[in-house]
């Protein structure tokens, strides 16, 4: 729960709120908390204005300076400031310094550009609230399930985080759907798979997680799942290469002294994935990681029926050569290659 929502729930209101977020559910909850504290439901017909479309500064200020009717306070909700041009936004700056004591102004913007004078001034006045997703999305899922009275197993939480990521609005909706699907019993990982998770992506991520954790049994089970689904071995190799590249970037970032807040952008992943990647990167020494990348490249060449491109000693025992592919058939040949590769990569994880 954000500080804004907590304060509003305690009856502590500011005269102006300027809210920006990529998550509609966070904006909606902030709006409801402020509105519930500012104007009773029975008085909203007179003391609650919603300004939509392309508003003007004069219209917003006029609505704010209107006195409340049969109540102590009124509220003005501006749905989106983004369509307003800079000059219209600038017309709101005087109001930031002298807001009406009987009005709560709640503005939302889908485009927060602090280079504009209005937003820069609003930031200095401390009225901007940027609502962001938590770093630990699993904790948010758990709290969201608790507030809905939904029991989620630990593996179901992990599966939801992996399948949906940091889309909070979709996560909340999915938790509701899972509650209906489970019918009162605890929600399991299988329920998530049945309802939302993409099985191919789940199996690939299970493979990368098993390799990163140095777990050969889990890695072989993930390969078995992928081959049973007849997934493209080339596609699996591409995912493995991407995963190893992310681990390599973890080493580079650590060497350069990159801070935790900058890591998600550097690695190209949501914040809640960073801890897992950095933990897995610590299992690979740089030389072992370089060798792992070579193995994936050699496997890719073998799958495509080309000679090993100078990587002497990689897959040369017949387990994954082009001839073996022809002898075993495509499906079994790809399975043998992926199994061998998975074991090799696990062994490289210290």
WOBELVEN-V519247 format. One record per residue. N is the residue number from 1. RES is the residue in one small letter. SS is DSSP state (h for helix, s for strand, l for the rest). PHI is phi as a letter, one per 40 degrees, with the letter a starting at -180 (999 if undefined). PSI is psi in whole degrees, -180 to 180 (none if undefined). Layout:
N&RES&SS&PHI&PSI + N&RES&SS&PHI&PSI
//
This chain:
1&x&l&999&133 + 2&x&l&c&161 + 3&x&h&c&-36 + 4&x&h&d&-49 + 5&x&h&c&-42 + 6&x&h&c&-45 + 7&x&h&c&-43 + 8&x&h&c&-40 + 9&x&h&c&-28 + 10&x&l&c&3 + 11&x&l&g&10 + 12&x&l&c&106 + 13&x&l&b&144 + 14&x&l&c&157 + 15&x&l&c&-23 + 16&x&s&b&134 + 17&x&s&b&129 + 18&x&s&b&110 + 19&x&s&b&135 + 20&x&s&b&135 + 21&x&s&a&151 + 22&x&l&c&0 + 23&x&l&b&103 + 24&x&h&d&-33 + 25&x&h&c&-34 + 26&x&h&c&-40 + 27&x&h&c&-44 + 28&x&h&c&-43 + 29&x&h&c&-37 + 30&x&h&c&-44 + 31&x&h&c&-47 + 32&x&h&c&-39 + 33&x&h&c&-44 + 34&x&h&c&-44 + 35&x&h&c&-43 + 36&x&h&c&-36 + 37&x&h&c&-30 + 38&x&h&c&-45 + 39&x&l&b&121 + 40&x&l&c&150 + 41&x&h&d&-35 + 42&x&h&c&-15 + 43&x&h&b&2 + 44&x&h&c&-23 + 45&x&h&c&-28 + 46&x&h&b&-30 + 47&x&h&b&25 + 48&x&s&b&113 + 49&x&s&b&139 + 50&x&s&b&122 + 51&x&s&b&119 + 52&x&l&b&-177 + 53&x&l&g&-138 + 54&x&l&b&89 + 55&x&l&c&164 + 56&x&l&b&158 + 57&x&h&c&-40 + 58&x&h&c&-39 + 59&x&h&c&-42 + 60&x&h&c&-46 + 61&x&h&c&-41 + 62&x&h&c&-44 + 63&x&h&c&-38 + 64&x&h&c&-32 + 65&x&h&c&-3 + 66&x&l&c&136 + 67&x&l&c&147 + 68&x&l&c&151 + 69&x&l&b&121 + 70&x&l&f&35 + 71&x&l&a&169 + 72&x&l&c&-22 + 73&x&l&a&152 + 74&x&s&b&166 + 75&x&s&b&140 + 76&x&s&b&124 + 77&x&s&b&118 + 78&x&s&b&115 + 79&x&l&c&-37 + 80&x&l&a&122 + 81&x&l&c&-14 + 82&x&l&d&-38 + 83&x&l&c&-12 + 84&x&l&c&137 + 85&x&l&c&166 + 86&x&h&d&-40 + 87&x&h&c&-39 + 88&x&h&c&-39 + 89&x&h&c&-40 + 90&x&h&c&-28 + 91&x&l&c&-15 + 92&x&l&c&-13 + 93&x&h&c&-45 + 94&x&h&d&-33 + 95&x&h&c&-29 + 96&x&h&c&-31 + 97&x&h&c&-23 + 98&x&l&a&68 + 99&x&l&c&155 + 100&x&l&c&131 + 101&x&l&c&-14 + 102&x&l&b&11 + 103&x&s&b&139 + 104&x&s&b&119 + 105&x&s&b&120 + 106&x&s&b&109 + 107&x&s&b&142 + 108&x&s&b&141 + 109&x&s&b&135 + 110&x&l&c&-2 + 111&x&l&a&100 + 112&x&l&c&101 + 113&x&l&b&99 + 114&x&l&c&0 + 115&x&l&c&-24 + 116&x&l&c&144 + 117&x&h&d&-40 + 118&x&h&c&-50 + 119&x&h&c&-35 + 120&x&h&c&-43 + 121&x&h&c&-42 + 122&x&h&c&-38 + 123&x&h&c&-41 + 124&x&h&c&-33 + 125&x&h&c&-8 + 126&x&l&g&27 + 127&x&l&b&-4 + 128&x&s&c&133 + 129&x&s&b&108 + 130&x&s&c&112 + 131&x&s&c&116 + 132&x&l&b&160 + 133&x&l&c&148 + 134&x&l&c&155 + 135&x&l&c&-41 + 136&x&l&c&95 + 137&x&h&c&-26 + 138&x&h&c&-37 + 139&x&h&c&-38 + 140&x&h&c&-41 + 141&x&h&c&-44 + 142&x&h&c&-45 + 143&x&h&c&-39 + 144&x&h&c&-41 + 145&x&h&c&-40 + 146&x&h&c&-42 + 147&x&h&c&-20 + 148&x&h&c&-3 + 149&x&l&g&29 + 150&x&l&b&131 + 151&x&l&c&116 + 152&x&s&b&126 + 153&x&l&c&156 + 154&x&h&d&-41 + 155&x&h&c&-26 + 156&x&h&c&-37 + 157&x&h&c&-45 + 158&x&h&c&-41 + 159&x&h&c&-41 + 160&x&h&c&-45 + 161&x&h&c&-40 + 162&x&h&c&-35 + 163&x&h&c&-36 + 164&x&h&b&-30 + 165&x&l&g&-141 + 166&x&l&c&18 + 167&x&l&c&94 + 168&x&h&c&-39 + 169&x&h&c&-43 + 170&x&h&c&-37 + 171&x&h&c&-46 + 172&x&h&c&-44 + 173&x&h&c&-42 + 174&x&h&c&-37 + 175&x&h&c&-41 + 176&x&h&c&-44 + 177&x&h&c&-39 + 178&x&h&c&-36 + 179&x&h&c&-43 + 180&x&h&c&-39 + 181&x&h&c&-42 + 182&x&h&c&-24 + 183&x&l&g&38 + 184&x&l&h&-21 + 185&x&l&c&164 + 186&x&l&c&140 + 187&x&s&c&129 + 188&x&l&b&171 + 189&x&h&c&-34 + 190&x&h&c&-35 + 191&x&h&c&-42 + 192&x&h&c&-42 + 193&x&h&c&-43 + 194&x&h&c&-35 + 195&x&h&c&-41 + 196&x&l&b&-35 + 197&x&l&c&140 + 198&x&l&c&116 + 199&x&h&c&-39 + 200&x&h&c&-49 + 201&x&h&c&-39 + 202&x&h&c&-46 + 203&x&h&c&-38 + 204&x&h&c&-44 + 205&x&h&c&-32 + 206&x&h&c&-37 + 207&x&h&c&-48 + 208&x&h&c&-37 + 209&x&h&c&-42 + 210&x&h&c&-41 + 211&x&h&c&-45 + 212&x&h&c&-29 + 213&x&h&c&-5 + 214&x&l&g&35 + 215&x&l&b&97 + 216&x&h&c&-36 + 217&x&h&c&-49 + 218&x&h&c&-36 + 219&x&h&c&-43 + 220&x&h&c&-36 + 221&x&h&c&-39 + 222&x&h&c&-41 + 223&x&h&c&-42 + 224&x&h&d&-44 + 225&x&h&c&-43 + 226&x&h&c&-43 + 227&x&h&c&-32 + 228&x&h&c&-31 + 229&x&l&c&-2 + 230&x&l&f&42 + 231&x&l&c&153 + 232&x&l&c&123 + 233&x&h&c&-34 + 234&x&h&c&-41 + 235&x&h&c&-39 + 236&x&h&c&-43 + 237&x&h&c&-37 + 238&x&h&c&-41 + 239&x&h&c&-39 + 240&x&h&c&-42 + 241&x&h&c&-41 + 242&x&h&c&-43 + 243&x&h&c&-45 + 244&x&h&c&-35 + 245&x&h&c&-39 + 246&x&h&c&-39 + 247&x&h&c&-39 + 248&x&h&c&-41 + 249&x&h&c&-31 + 250&x&h&c&-43 + 251&x&h&c&-44 + 252&x&h&c&-44 + 253&x&h&c&-41 + 254&x&h&c&-40 + 255&x&h&c&-32 + 256&x&h&c&-3 + 257&x&l&g&29 + 258&x&l&c&132 + 259&x&l&c&161 + 260&x&h&d&-35 + 261&x&h&c&-25 + 262&x&h&c&-14 + 263&x&h&c&-43 + 264&x&h&d&-45 + 265&x&h&c&-39 + 266&x&h&c&-39 + 267&x&h&c&-15 + 268&x&l&g&36 + 269&x&l&b&161 + 270&x&l&c&156 + 271&x&h&d&-35 + 272&x&h&c&-11 + 273&x&h&c&-18 + 274&x&h&c&-45 + 275&x&h&d&-41 + 276&x&h&c&-43 + 277&x&h&c&-44 + 278&x&h&c&-36 + 279&x&h&c&-43 + 280&x&h&c&-37 + 281&x&h&c&-33 + 282&x&l&c&-19 + 283&x&l&c&-18 + 284&x&l&b&123 + 285&x&l&c&154 + 286&x&h&d&-41 + 287&x&h&c&-40 + 288&x&h&c&-37 + 289&x&h&c&-40 + 290&x&h&c&-41 + 291&x&h&c&-39 + 292&x&h&c&-42 + 293&x&h&c&-38 + 294&x&h&c&-41 + 295&x&h&c&-41 + 296&x&h&c&-41 + 297&x&h&c&-43 + 298&x&h&c&-38 + 299&x&h&c&-38 + 300&x&h&c&-44 + 301&x&h&c&-42 + 302&x&h&c&-41 + 303&x&h&c&-33 + 304&x&l&c&4 + 305&x&l&g&17 + 306&x&l&c&157 + 307&x&l&c&153 + 308&x&l&d&120 + 309&x&l&c&64 + 310&x&l&g&0 + 311&x&l&c&72 + 312&x&l&c&134 + 313&x&l&g&-7 + 314&x&l&c&121 + 315&x&l&f&45 + 316&x&l&b&6 + 317&x&l&c&12 + 318&x&l&g&-5 + 319&x&l&c&-26 + 320&x&l&a&27 + 321&x&l&c&166 + 322&x&h&d&-37 + 323&x&h&c&-41 + 324&x&h&c&-37 + 325&x&h&d&-43 + 326&x&h&c&-38 + 327&x&h&c&-45 + 328&x&h&c&-18 + 329&x&l&g&158 + 330&x&h&c&-49 + 331&x&h&c&-52 + 332&x&h&c&-38 + 333&x&h&c&-43 + 334&x&h&c&-37 + 335&x&h&c&-45 + 336&x&h&c&-43 + 337&x&h&c&-47 + 338&x&h&c&-38 + 339&x&h&c&-46 + 340&x&h&c&-44 + 341&x&h&c&-44 + 342&x&h&d&-44 + 343&x&h&c&-44 + 344&x&h&c&-44 + 345&x&h&c&-38 + 346&x&h&c&-42 + 347&x&h&c&-29 + 348&x&h&c&-21 + 349&x&l&c&117 + 350&x&l&c&none
//
